[in-house]
Amino acid sequence: MLNVDALERNLRRMADDCRAAGVALRPHTKTHKSPWVARRQLRLGAAGVCAAKVGEAEVLVQAGIEDVLITTDLVPATMERALDLAGLARVTVVLDSVAMARELGARAGRRGVELDVLLDLHVGQQRTGVDPGPAAVAVATAIAEAPGLRLAGLQAYEGHCQLVPDPEEQRRRAFASYELMAAGRREIEAAGLRLPWVTTAGTGTYRLAIEHGMATEVQPGSYVVMDTQYARVRPARFENALFVLSSVVSTNREGRAVVDAGWKALSSDGGAPAVRDRPEATYEFAGDEHGRVQGLGAVGAGERVWLVPSHCDTTINLHDGYVLVGDDGRVVGTLPVAARGRSA
């Protein structure tokens, strides 16, 4: 269930925050996986959107989205598809190795394609990205020198900072990442290369990136619908707009109602979901198809229980579509999760 009224308020709040700060907003569509939502973000002033993988970018571009940053580094198996997309829209990619820069440049050169590339810089997440220093300068130089490639800037995602619950500790870790980003940029520009575009941050850290001042752009995703993980970090700014509507199917277990939503309907990587508007109630997974809910009081079979996912991105990826509702609960339509499963 997607509350479109809450969605709209979330979209406007983030757009307003970035506009007021003078920082570009490039929302990450890996959360909602919907060109319809992406178009609403663009109408509110987003500079473009992000896609996690080439498959997601294909869905967006085919739906008419004209400016997409693919935030996962390309490898030979995905390069030709990305180059195909570059003929249809403004597509930017990221790279973190000399070998892949040379490979992509050779392929782009053979096809007569020019492609903007961001250096993917590692700032502490222990995932992708080249470490700041000579290795980063070497990759940036390889991108700049490759036929068909334009070095446009750098991406430095501080994903390890997103869900740090203590505000001061989160700020300390995030600023340490931004200082690595700033140092990496200085070293590369000292080598005679320009990096005008600096993109980073997520829902949990976008305000810290704005405060630090190095980023020219932020790429939050989960703010559109939120979840219980992010609500603990950003409890007031954005609203829960995503729910899984379950039904009570059994009340034979004393003190617990069994509902028809389990691992197939709700992702578990972020823990158990919450029960909407019932902080005293707790949910626990009871298998693929079921969950147990304590604290509901007297309920009967067939009664509805609205659940708030713990991780919005991975829960959305379990479903083919959204049922759209307003604040009043009235159903106003349906919407496909168009990029579901497009993870390659």
ChimeraX attribute file (.defattr): number of C-alpha atoms within 10 A of each C-alpha:
attribute: neighborCount
match mode: 1-to-1
recipient: residues
	/A:1	21
	/A:2	22
	/A:3	24
	/A:4	21
	/A:5	14
	/A:6	20
	/A:7	21
	/A:8	16
	/A:9	15
	/A:10	22
	/A:11	20
	/A:12	16
	/A:13	15
	/A:14	23
	/A:15	22
	/A:16	15
	/A:17	15
	/A:18	20
	/A:19	15
	/A:20	9
	/A:21	12
	/A:22	12
	/A:23	21
	/A:24	20
	/A:25	27
	/A:26	27
	/A:27	31
	/A:28	27
	/A:29	27
	/A:30	26
	/A:31	24
	/A:32	25
	/A:33	26
	/A:34	22
	/A:35	24
	/A:36	16
	/A:37	18
	/A:38	22
	/A:39	17
	/A:40	14
	/A:41	24
	/A:42	19
	/A:43	11
	/A:44	16
	/A:45	16
	/A:46	21
	/A:47	16
	/A:48	22
	/A:49	28
	/A:50	26
	/A:51	25
	/A:52	20
	/A:53	21
	/A:54	25
	/A:55	19
	/A:56	25
	/A:57	30
	/A:58	20
	/A:59	19
	/A:60	27
	/A:61	19
	/A:62	13
	/A:63	14
	/A:64	12
	/A:65	21
	/A:66	16
	/A:67	21
	/A:68	28
	/A:69	25
	/A:70	23
	/A:71	22
	/A:72	19
	/A:73	21
	/A:74	20
	/A:75	14
	/A:76	11
	/A:77	9
	/A:78	15
	/A:79	20
	/A:80	16
	/A:81	14
	/A:82	22
	/A:83	20
	/A:84	14
	/A:85	20
	/A:86	22
	/A:87	12
	/A:88	15
	/A:89	16
	/A:90	16
	/A:91	24
	/A:92	21
	/A:93	27
	/A:94	25
	/A:95	27
	/A:96	26
	/A:97	20
	/A:98	19
	/A:99	14
	/A:100	20
	/A:101	26
	/A:102	18
	/A:103	15
	/A:104	26
	/A:105	25
	/A:106	16
	/A:107	17
	/A:108	21
	/A:109	16
	/A:110	11
	/A:111	13
	/A:112	11
	/A:113	16
	/A:114	16
	/A:115	23
	/A:116	19
	/A:117	24
	/A:118	28
	/A:119	29
	/A:120	27
	/A:121	26
	/A:122	23
	/A:123	26
	/A:124	21
	/A:125	14
	/A:126	11
	/A:127	12
	/A:128	17
	/A:129	23
	/A:130	24
	/A:131	19
	/A:132	20
	/A:133	15
	/A:134	13
	/A:135	14
	/A:136	24
	/A:137	23
	/A:138	17
	/A:139	24
	/A:140	32
	/A:141	19
	/A:142	20
	/A:143	29
	/A:144	20
	/A:145	15
	/A:146	19
	/A:147	21
	/A:148	20
	/A:149	23
	/A:150	17
	/A:151	23
	/A:152	22
	/A:153	20
	/A:154	25
	/A:155	27
	/A:156	27
	/A:157	28
	/A:158	26
	/A:159	20
	/A:160	16
	/A:161	22
	/A:162	20
	/A:163	19
	/A:164	19
	/A:165	15
	/A:166	10
	/A:167	11
	/A:168	10
	/A:169	12
	/A:170	20
	/A:171	19
	/A:172	13
	/A:173	16
	/A:174	27
	/A:175	19
	/A:176	15
	/A:177	23
	/A:178	25
	/A:179	14
	/A:180	20
	/A:181	25
	/A:182	17
	/A:183	14
	/A:184	24
	/A:185	25
	/A:186	16
	/A:187	16
	/A:188	21
	/A:189	15
	/A:190	11
	/A:191	12
	/A:192	8
	/A:193	18
	/A:194	17
	/A:195	16
	/A:196	14
	/A:197	15
	/A:198	20
	/A:199	23
	/A:200	24
	/A:201	26
	/A:202	23
	/A:203	24
	/A:204	25
	/A:205	26
	/A:206	24
	/A:207	16
	/A:208	17
	/A:209	25
	/A:210	20
	/A:211	13
	/A:212	14
	/A:213	12
	/A:214	17
	/A:215	24
	/A:216	16
	/A:217	23
	/A:218	26
	/A:219	25
	/A:220	24
	/A:221	23
	/A:222	23
	/A:223	27
	/A:224	31
	/A:225	25
	/A:226	28
	/A:227	27
	/A:228	20
	/A:229	21
	/A:230	22
	/A:231	18
	/A:232	14
	/A:233	19
	/A:234	19
	/A:235	14
	/A:236	8
	/A:237	11
	/A:238	23
	/A:239	19
	/A:240	23
	/A:241	25
	/A:242	27
	/A:243	27
	/A:244	22
	/A:245	16
	/A:246	20
	/A:247	19
	/A:248	21
	/A:249	18
	/A:250	16
	/A:251	16
	/A:252	10
	/A:253	9
	/A:254	7
	/A:255	13
	/A:256	21
	/A:257	25
	/A:258	23
	/A:259	26
	/A:260	22
	/A:261	24
	/A:262	21
	/A:263	17
	/A:264	15
	/A:265	20
	/A:266	30
	/A:267	21
	/A:268	18
	/A:269	10
	/A:270	16
	/A:271	16
	/A:272	22
	/A:273	24
	/A:274	22
	/A:275	22
	/A:276	15
	/A:277	10
	/A:278	13
	/A:279	9
	/A:280	10
	/A:281	15
	/A:282	16
	/A:283	21
	/A:284	17
	/A:285	20
	/A:286	16
	/A:287	13
	/A:288	13
	/A:289	14
	/A:290	21
	/A:291	23
	/A:292	22
	/A:293	22
	/A:294	16
	/A:295	15
	/A:296	15
	/A:297	11
	/A:298	9
	/A:299	14
	/A:300	13
	/A:301	14
	/A:302	13
	/A:303	11
	/A:304	15
	/A:305	22
	/A:306	18
	/A:307	22
	/A:308	24
	/A:309	30
	/A:310	23
	/A:311	23
	/A:312	29
	/A:313	20
	/A:314	19
	/A:315	23
	/A:316	25
	/A:317	22
	/A:318	16
	/A:319	15
	/A:320	13
	/A:321	17
	/A:322	20
	/A:323	18
	/A:324	18
	/A:325	19
	/A:326	17
	/A:327	11
	/A:328	8
	/A:329	10
	/A:330	10
	/A:331	14
	/A:332	11
	/A:333	12
	/A:334	13
	/A:335	14
	/A:336	15
	/A:337	19
	/A:338	19
	/A:339	23
	/A:340	21
	/A:341	14
	/A:342	17
	/A:343	12
	/A:344	11
